[in-house]
Amino acid sequence: MSTQNFGIAEYDPASAETPGGSENGGNEIKDTLVIDGMSCAACAASIETVLKGVPGIQEAGVNFASEKLNLRYDPDTIRLSEIKKRVKDVGYELREQDDETDADAEVAKMNQAKRRLVLSSLLAGSVMVLMVVHMFVAQVPGYLAIVTLLGAPVVFGLGFHVHIASFRALRSRRPNMDVLVSLGSLPPFLIGLAGFFFPVQTFIEMATTIMTFHLIGKYLEARAKGRASQAIRKLIQMGAKTAIILVDGQETEVEVKELKAGDIMIVKPGEKVPTDGRVVSGQSRVDESMATGEPVPVSKSEGDEVIGATINKNGVLRVEVTKVGKDTFLSQVIKLVEECQGTKVPIQEFADRVTGYFVPIILTITALTFISFNLFPEFHQGIMQWGAGFLPWVNPDLTPLTAAFITSTAVLVIACPCALGLGTPTALMVGSGIGAERGILIRNGEAVQTMKDIRAIAFDKTGTITEGRPTVTDMVTSDGVSEEQLLTAAAALERSSEHPLAHAVVEAAEQRKLPLTEIEAFEAVTGAGVRGSLNGEILRVGTRKMMSDAGMDPSAFEPDLERLETEAKTAMLVSRGERILGIIAVADPIKEDSVRAIAALEKKGIRTAMITGDNERTAAAIAKKVGISRVIAGVLPDGKVDEIRRLQEEFGLVAMVGDGINDAPALKQANVGIAIGTGTDVAIEAADVTLVRGSLEGLVTSVNLSTEIFRKIKQNYFWAWAYNAVAVPIAVFGLLHPMIGAAAMAMSSLNVVYNSLRLKKRPI
């Protein structure tokens, strides 16, 4: 027997896996709609309460931060128009989203909030200056009339939308933050007008200031939320607006939305690739960092795929359009990021339930506070006298009715359910944006909470740990058989197979320009190999067992088989008729970063396992090279799910990393499914997380990102709860001025949003 070595690579056994995926089933529709009119988390809770339990609606999740509804419903049971009507009945509007239009609308909304802020600040500032002069310098002639004229536009004009929303909320019996602000500004202003007829204290200044602080807070919150959600806008802005295509041999400029599959685009140096396509001529290097996070440009030539919105660096490329609209890579990424931002983390469920009761509870506390100050004035006056010793805004000399009114107003405006509603979505928005920039696409919030607690990660081998491009490395022939004869027989048979191993054998034959004959009666034998008929003789390529079952003795080749398998190569026996012609060994190179990534995971205390169809010896050799602690070999495609279940029984929470198609059932069975996505293939429904770059170091980053996102969520909830737990009792006992409370209310929401934004500064 003669041997020859061609280098090192790697391969899976000769058993093709059946592609899998996920299905929505039936006529179920998943949609994301924009909600207009929400002002706080209680609004979001109201909409969810109205929709959940309605026949035909399987899922209705409201993201207060992005103002969107993630909806899953059966159109045969309920129409979208009926869903919109139900939402409108409780005071909100539902409309279809348009990424570009919504981005413009968000900017317009922010500009409108800024105008309100500027006007209200000027008017309220004038009121405050006049109040200081009137109280501490000299009485201002016509003071009450002046502050009324300055305050009315703020409370009734600039704050009109607040009162309308408040009225709608009360009408639907679902009070929200607008109700608290309206009650904190309207009654004080109206009671202050009594000063024109009776010698009573005016509260117009307080009403004006409360509404102004609310408007300031809403603007700052909108701006901060805009920063948190800028990942989507960045992705939208990445796309090219126009494209140059060939029409009858002439270059013609068209809008990208006019492109259709089959068009030939001309992409010049420095230009963005307008949409996904395949290079038909030309050579260049393309910057794909927007897709993969990889800064090094990638060489492209005829036959290579290119991604829309990537940048052509040097050569001119002619690219055939393959995907347009929602099928493109960029649209899929936007969809995945939006899905993540619209989902909920399990920890949020409790907060949502509490938020739904928050405003009614605050209204009840307000009423009890007002009653208590009038029934037990001495008790409250004693506390206020104590507080006046170190709090300059506390006045213990107020009448019980006045003190009750001011204190009740303070309770109304200090309470802030917004912070509770922003805690999770803002952290997810920022975190998912960071992930998208690094080629990590997180599909849902539940994966964020689960990922940090994963105790074991199972890996598919081909294309996950390895490059997924197997090549022939060795050939061992029987006496009297040449390498060309061995390779010709194997390639003729493997040409009918779709398995990556088969491609490697055929490619090796083509490189030697060997003639390949058509095979008859081709058959793939699961877990064993392939066989077919050539000129009346049976050709076989496969395992020892396949040869033994056919009556041949492979023992003479055993030393070479063991040697090759120990070198982490997949060795296949080739036979013709009743004679074994020799061995062809195929190997798939291990990815450069696999060793580093697996070492980092093991260091974190996460056990790693490899599930493969390879034999024990080959699998063990690969596992040893990359540092995997457990090998599960000889597993057929449909057995991976059972292996994941066994790992779950042993370790608890288990993640599975695979290609997202062949491993779809196992990805679904795992607590977190992680798909290796390469090129434009990112729409992998089976996975919770997709690593676009195909690098396992992205897996380590995703674990770190999960930990950091969840840490921010917990911090946000702590500060939101702590704020209300401390501030409301202080207000109840009359130690907090309503104007200070209004300012603190705005700061509470901002603190939560900016805490989430600090994720961008964390090393991940």
N, C-alpha and C positions, 0 to 999 in steps of 0.2 A: 504493500500500500504506500502511496505517496501523499505528502501533505504540503500545503502552502498557506502562509499567513498573509492576510491583506490589511491588518490593522485591528483596532479594537472598536467595538460598538455593542449593540444589545437588541433584544427582541422578546415578544410574548409568544406563547405556544400557538400552534396552528389551529386555533379555534376562534372563529369570528364571533364578535358579540353583536347582539341585536340592538339597533338603536332604539332608544326610548325617549320619552318626554312626558309632559303633563298636559292634561286636557281640562278645559273648563266644563265640558259636558253640557248636553242639552242646548237650550237657546240662551243660556246665561250671558249677561253683558257686564263687563267691567268698565267703569268710566270714572273720570275725574272731572268734577265740575267746580266752578268758582262760586263762592258765596259772597254776596254783597250785603253789608249792613251789620256785620258782627262787631261788637265793641269789647267783649271780654270772654273769658272761658265759660261763663254761665250761658252765653249765647250758643257756644258750641255744644254744650251739654243739652240745651233745649232742643236743638236741631236733631241731635242723635236720639234723644228720647222720643221725639215725634216720629222718626223714621224706623227705629228698631221695633221689631214685632209686627210691622205692617206686612201682610201676606205678599210674597213675591220679592221682598227685599231681604237678601241674605246677609248683606254687610253694609254698614253706613258709618264711616269713621270721619270725623271732622278734625281738621288740623287748623287750630285757631291762628297759629303763627303764619301759615301760608294762605289762610282763608280759603281752603279748598275742602271739598267733600269727596272722599273715595267711596264709590258706590258699586255694589254688585247686586244685580237684580235680574228677575226673570221677566222679560218683556211680554210673555204670554199671560202673565198674571197681573202685572201693573205697568202702566205706560209712564214714560219719563215726564210727560205733561202733568200727570197726576201727582208724581213725586214733587215736581216744582210747585204745584198748587199747595200741597201740604206744608212745604217750607214757607211759602208766601203767607199762608194763614197765620204763622207765628211771627211774621214781621221781617222776613229775610228774602232775598232774591237768589235764585239759582240760574246760572248760565253756563254754556259750553265754554271751555277754555281755549284760548288761542295764545300760544307761547309769546309771540311777538307783540300782539295786541295787549296781552296782560302785562307784559314788561313795561309797555308805554303807559298803561293805565296805572300801574304801581307808581311810576314817576309822577304822573299827574296827580295822584292821590297825595303823594308826599308834598308836592308843591302847594296843593290846596291847604294841607295841614300847616305848612310853613306860613302861608298868608294869614291863616286864622291866628297862628301863634304871634306873628308880628303885630297885627292889629290889636289883638286882645292884650298883649304885653304893653303896648303904648297906652291904651286906654286905662288898663288896670294900674299901670305905673303912675299915671297922672292922678288916679284916685288915691293911691297910697301916699303920694307926695302931699296932696291936699289934706289928707287925713292927719299926717304928721304935723303939718303947719297948723291946722285947725285945733289939734289937741295940745301941742306943746309951744307954739309961737304966738299966734293970735287967731281969733275966730275969723273965719272966712265968710264974708257976706254972701248969702244965698248958697251956702255950702251944700245943703241937702239937695237942692235943685241941680247943682252942678254935678255932684257925684251920681245922681239919678240919670242925668243926660249922658254921662260918660259910661256908666255901668250897664245901662239898658241894652246898648248894641252888643255888649259882650254876652250877657246872660240870655237875651232873647234873639239876637241876630246870629252872632258867631256860634252860639251854643244851641241854635234852633234844632240842628240835626240830632243833638243829644236828647232833647225833650221829645221829639217825634219817635225816636227809637225807644225811649222810656215808655211812652204811651202805648206803643205796639206791644211791648213786653208785658205791660200790665194787662192789656186787653186779652192777651193770650194766656194770662195767668202764669207767666214764666219770667219773673223779675230778674233783671241783670244789672250790670255795673252802671248803665245809663240811668236806671231808676235811683240808685244811690246818689249819683251826681245831681240829677234833677231835684231830688228832695233836699240835697245839700245847698242848692243855689236858688231855686224858685221861691220856696217859703221865706227864706231870709230876706230876699229882695222885696217880696210883696209886703211882708211885715214891716220892713224898713220904710215903705211908703206911708205907713200910718203916722210917721213923724211929721207929715205935712198937716196933720189934724190933731195929734195928741203929743204930749211931751214924753215920748218913748225913745229908747235907744235904737239907733239905726243899724241895720245889718246889711245894708247895700254894699258896703266895702267888702264885707266878708263874702257875700254871694259872688261879687265880681272876681275876687281873688281866687275863690274855689274853682270857678269855671275856667279862669285863665290857667291855673295850675293843671287842670285836667287837659286843656288844649295843648299846653306845653308838653305834658307827659305823653299825650297821644302822638305828637309830632316826633318827639325823641324816640318813642317806642317804634313808630313806623320806620324811622331812619335806621334804627338798630336792627329791626326785623329784616329790612332791606339788605343790610350788610350780611345778616345771617343767611339769607336766601340767594346771595349773589352768585353762588355756584351755577344755578340754573341760567341766570342771565348771561354769565360768562360763556356757558355752553352754547346758548342761542346765538350770541354775538360772534362765536367762532366761525359759523358757517359763511361760505361765500355768498354774495348776492347775485352775481352774474357768472356766466360761463361762455367760453368761446367754443363753438362746435362747427364741424364741417357739414355744410349743406351744398350738395352738388359741386364738391371740390373747393368751395369758397368758405373762408372763415366768417362766421356770423356770431354776434354777441346776443345772448338771450338771458332771461332771468332763470335762476336755478330752478324755480318751481315749474318752469316750462319743460325741463329735461324729461326724457323718457328713456326707458331701457333700450339699448342698442345705439344710442347717439354716440358719436365719436367726439370727445372733448380734446382741445389743445391746451395743455397746461405748460406755461412757460416758467422759466426760473424766477423764483421769488413769489409766485402766485399760489393761492390756495387751491387744492383739488376741490372742484365744486361739489362733487358727490361721489359715493362709492363706485368703484369700477375696476376694470382689469386693463393693464397696460398692453396695447397691441403693437406699439413700436416706440423706440427711444430708450435711453438709459439715463438715470439720474439718481440722486440721493434725496430721500423724503424725510422731513422732520415729523415724526409721529408722536412727539412728546405729549400732545394734547390727548392722545388716546391711551398711551401706555405709561406715560411718566418717564419714559426712557429718553434721555437727552441726545443720544448719539443717532444721527440720521441713518436711515436704512436704505441700502441699495435696492433699486427697482429696475427691472427690465421686462422684456416681453413675457407675458403670462403671469406676472406678479399682480396681486391685488393691492389696490390703494384705497385709503379711507378718506371720505369727504372731510374737508376742513383742515387736513394736514397740509404742510407747506413743501412745495417742490423747491429744492435748493439750487441745482445747477443746470441740468440738461432739460431739453424739451421732451415732453411725454405726450403720446397720443393714447387716450384712455377711453375704453368702451364703457358706457354707463351700464351698471348691473343692478343698482338699487337707487330708488328715489323716494322722496317723502318720508313716511313713517317707517319704512323698511331700512333706512340707512343707519349706519353705526351711530352717528351723532344723535339721531332721534331715539334710538334704542337706549343710549346712555341717559338722555334726558328723562325717558320714561322710567328707567330703573331708579334714578335719583329721586324723581317725584314720588315713586311708589314708596321708597324708604321714608321720605319726609312725611308722607301721608299716613304711615302706619303708626301703631302705638306699641310702646314697650309695656310688658305686663305690669310693671310697677305703677304705670299711669292709671290703671283701672280704678284703684282705690281713690286716687286724687280726683279723678273725674266724678266719682260718686259723691265725694264730699263737696266738690265745686257746685254740683247741681243743687245742693241744699244751702250753699253758703249765703247767697243774698237773702233768702227768706229768714235765715237764722239772724243775720245782721239787722234786718228790719225788726225782728222780734226783740232783739237786744236793745235797739234804739227806742222802741216803744216802752220797754220796761225801765230803761234809764230815765226817760222823761217822767214816767209815773213815780219812780223812786225819788227823784229830786224834789218832787212836789209833796210826796207823802212823808219823807224823812229828811227835811231840809237841814236840821241840825247835824245829822250824821255826815252829810256831804259837805256842809260848810266847814266842819272840823278838818276833814281831809284837805279841802281847798286852802284853808288857813295854813296848814302844814306845808303844802306845796308852794304857797306864795313866798315862803322863806327862801327858796332857791330857783323858782320858775317865774320870771318877770311877767309872763302873760296870764298868770292865774290871778283872778280877782275874786276874793272871798266875800266882797261887799255887794255882789249882785243879788237881786231879788231871786227867790226860788224859781219863779217862772222863767226869768231871763237866763239863769244858770242852767236850768233844765233844757231850754231851747238851744243854747250854745253847745252844751255837752252832747246833746242828741245829734246835733249837726256834725260835731267832731267824730262821733262814732260812725255816722254814715260815710263820711268822706275818707276816713282812715282805712276802712276795710278795703282789701284789694284782692279779688279773685283772679285778676289778670295774671299776677305772678305765678299762681298755681297752674294756670292754663298754659303759660309759656315755658314752664320748666323743662318738659320733655321735648316738644317739637323744635324749640330753638337749638337745643343740643344736638338733635338728630340732623337738623338742617345744616349746621356748621360741620358736624362730623362727616356726614355723607358727602358734603362738598369737598372736604379735605381728602376723603377716600377717592372720589372721582378724579381729583387732580393727580393722584398717585396710581391710577389704574386699578382701584379697588371699588367695585360697585356693590353696595349693600342693598339688598332688595327690601328687607323689612326690619322694623325696630325690634321684633322679638329676637332676631339673630344677634343683635347688639347686646342684649341682656344675657343671652345664653352663651355667646362666644367666650366671654371672660371666664366662664366656669367650666369650660371644656376640660376633661381630664385625659382624653385620648383622641388621637387623630389617625384615621385610616387613609392610606394613600393607594390609589390605583398606580400602576407602574408606567406603562407606555404613555408618553405625552405628558405625564405628570412629574414623575421623578426623572424620567429620561426625556430626550428631545422629541421622541416620537417619529424619528426618521431612521429606521433600521437600515443597515447595509450589510452586505455579505463580507465576512471577515476571514473565513477559513473554508477550505474544501479538502476532504479526505476521500480518496478514490480507491476502489477495489483494483486488484491486479488486472491489467489489460483494459482498464477504463480510463479515458482521458478526462481532464477537467471540463473540456468543452462538451463531451458527451454527457457528463453528469449534469452540468449546468443547463444544457439544451433540454434534457428530459424534465428537469425540475421546473424550468421556466415555462415550457409548453403547458404544463399542468397548472402552475400558479397564475398564469395569465388570466384564468377564468375566475380567480378569487379576488375579493375586495380587501382582504386582510393586509395590514401594513407589511407583514413578513413577505407576503407574496409579491408586493411591489418591489421590495428590496432584491428578490431573486430575479425578477423580470428585468429590473434596471441593470443588474450585473450582466445579464445575457445581452441586453441591448448595447451596453458599452463595448462588449466584445464582438458586436455585430453578428451574433449567432442567429441562424434561421429558426423560427418558431412555428411548429405545425399545430393546426387546429385539433383540439381534443374533443372526443365524444363522451357522452354520459358522465359529465363532470359531477362530482358529489363532495360536499364538505361533511366530514365526520366529526361531530362536536367533541372536542377534547382530545382528538386523535390526529387529525390531519386532513388531507384531501386526496381524492383518487379520480381517475378517469381512464378512458380507453384510447389507445393510439395504435393504429394498424393492427387491431385485434389483440393487442397486449395491454394489460392493466399497468398503469403508472401509479405509483403511490409516493407521497411526501408526507412524513409524519413521525410519530413516536415509535419507541420500541414495541409497544403493545400492538400498534397497527401492523407492524411487520410480523410479529408473533402470531397474531390472529389470522394472518394470511399464509401461515405455514412456513415462514422464513426464520432463520436463527440470527439475531443481531449480535450475538455474544462476541464475535470477532472484532466488532467495532467498539466494544464496551470501554476499553482504555481511552480511546480518543473521545468518546462521548463524555466520559467523566472529566477528562482534562478540559474540554471546551466548556462544559457546564460549570466547572470550578472557576473558570475565567469569566463567569457571568455572561456567557453567550448561550443563545438558544440553538441547539444542534438538532438538525432534522435529517432523518434517514431518507434516502431516495432509492426506490426500487423500480425495476421494469420486469414484468412477468413474474417469475419466481426467484429473481436474483436481486440482491441489494447492490446498487451501484456505488454507494458511498454516502458521505455526510456533507451537508452544507450547513455551515454555522453562520448565524446572523446575530448582530448585536446592535443595540441602540445606545448612543452616547448618553451618559448621565449629565444632566444640566449642571452648569458650573456652580450655581448657587444652591443646589439641593443639599449638599453636605453642610453648608453654613446654616441654612434655614432649619434643617432637622436638628442640628446641634443646639441652636437657639431655643427651639421648642422643648427639647429634653431638659435644657437648663432651667426652663420655667416650670418644670415638673409635669409637663404634658407628655404622656407616653405616645410613641409613634409605632404604627403597624403598617405593613405593606400587604395588600390583598392582590394576588396575581394568579393567573392560570399556569405560570411557569412551574417546572418541577422544583422540588425542594432544594436541590443542589444549586441550580442557577439562581433561584430567588434568594437563597442565603448569601450567595456571593455578592449580589447587588446590594442587599441590605447591609452587609458588612462594609461595603465601600462608602455608603452614605450615612451609616450610623443609626439605622433604624433598629429599634429594640425588639420588635416582634415580626416574624414572617408567617404569613398565612398563604401557603402555596397550593397549587393544583386546584384552584377554585374556578368552577365554570361560571359564565356570566350570570346565570340565574341564582347562583349560590352566594353572591356578594351580600345580598340583603340579610341572609341568615347569619353571615359572619359579623355584620354590623350589629345585629341583635345580640349576639354572644358578647361582643365587646361592651355593649350597653349594660348587659347583665353584670359584667365584671367591673367596669369603671364608672358607670352612670352616664354622664353626658359625653357623647362622642360626635366628632365631626368627621365628614368624609370628603376627601379631595379627589376629584376625577374630571373627566373631560366634559361632563354635563350632558352628554348624549348617550353614549354607551352605558354610562354609570347612573343614569337617571333614577332607577328604582332605589339603588343604594343611597344616592344623595337625598332622596325623599325620606328614607328610613332613618337616616342620621339626624341627630338633633340640630345640626347645622350642616347644610350641604354647600360645598365650596367648589365652584367650577373653574377649571383652567380655560380661559377664553383667549383665543389668539386671533389676530386680524380683525375681521368684521363680525365674527361669530360671538356676539355677546348676549343675544336674546335667548338665554338658557333658562327655561321656565322651571326646571327641576331644582335650581340652585338658589340658596339664600344669599350667597356672596359669589361674585365673579371676579377673578384675577385676570384682568385684560392682558397684562404683559406676559402672562404664562410663567412668571417667576415665582418660585416658592418663598422667596424672601418677602413677597407681597403678603403671604399667609402670616408671617410673623408680624408684619405691620398691621394687618387686620385684627389680630389678637390684641395688640397694643392699643389700636384705635378703639376697639370695643371697650377695653378697660377704661380708657380716658373719657369716652362719651358717657359711660354709665356713671363714672365718678362725678362728672359735671351734672348729670341728671339728679343724683342724690344731693349734691351741694345746692342745686337750685331749689329742690323741694324743702331742704332744711331751712334755707333763708326765707323762703316764702311762708312756711309754717311759723318759723320763729318770729318773723315780722308781725304777722297777725296775732300770734299768741301773746306778744309783748305789747303791741300798739293798742289793740282793742281794749284791754283792761285799763290801760293808762287813760284812754279817752273816756271810758265809762265813769271813772272817778273824777272827771272834770279837770284833769291835769294837762290836757292837750288842747291847744287852740285849733279851731277848724282849719284856719289858713295854713298852719304848720302841718296839720294832718293831710291836707290836700297835696302839699309839696312832697311829703313823705310817701304818700300813695304812689305818686308818679315815680319816685326814686326806687320804690320796691320792684316795679316791673322792669325798670332799666337795669337794676342790679342783676336780675336773673338773665336778661338778654346779654348783657356785657360779660357776665360770667361765662356764658356759653361761647361767646366770641373769643375768650381767652384760650379756647382749645387750639386756635391757630398758632399760638405761641408755645404750645407744649411740644417738646421733642417726642416724636412718635416713630 
